[in-house]
């Protein structure tokens, strides 16, 4: 009996040897590469090859066949593009240009600011949001601060 050869196929075997299509690592790499390439279009030549290298690494270590990684890459990219189009319809981060192509929307400008603030360990507060909260709930602005003070 032939086991796990190149052309061996067992359709309903619920075993790890037969559960590698599509590659989850490649799908994640494709989705992440495409997402970053859409948000940071100038760095697309860096993100896409990095995602491809992750997919190829799955083949190099012998975890997947080429078809597994190719399908995983395609699933990941398709999911990222689908989600970007959903965001564009709702005008969240993406928008449609005058020619109908997907492009970055007006809210994209807040992404680099948010990333910089997160890297610095601070939260960005939007003044408009704070003003709206104070107008809607004036009693909340009079509450004491939630920070804890240490005594020496």
Buried (B, 14 or more C-beta within 10 A) or exposed (E): EEEEEEEEEEEEEEEEEBEBEBBBBBBBBBBBBBBBBBBBEEEBEEBBEBBBEBBBBBBEEEBBBEEBBBBBBBBBBBBBBEBBEEBBEEEEBBBBEEEEEBBBBEEBEEEEEEEEEEEEEEEEEEEEEEEEEEEEEEEEEEEEEEEEEEEE
